[in-house]
């Protein structure tokens, strides 16, 4: 009878509690849930990091394209300005050449003997120079 009373006391003490197997199953379930929750959090973090990396890559690509377009526009503008400056310089050189040609024509008509004498002197000097050069290189 004492044993029955002891058993009854033990039963009333642990009546509200779970058995050892139930406690182990409950612990395993909680660990499994915590693990799954950790995996879900890790996946969400990984997905978020991947999305941010893609966004950053896309932003960098778009910025690079924008900078490329800006550089091309600047180069195009600089090229046009260079062409305009070259055209202006060429027009200035053509104008100067016309003025010098007109001045030479006026002087030739105004001083014809001087032009003939200058041309003859230039021809003689060139002839002497060429003769000396040919003799120097022939030997």
TAUR-V644996 format. One record per helix or strand of 2 or more residues. SS is the DSSP state (H for helix, E for strand). FROM is the first residue (numbers start at 0). TO is the last residue. If there is no record, write none. Layout:
# TAUR-V644996
ss = (SS SS)
from = (FROM FROM)
to = (TO TO)
This chain:
# TAUR-V644996
ss = (H H H)
from = (1 19 111)
to = (13 109 137)
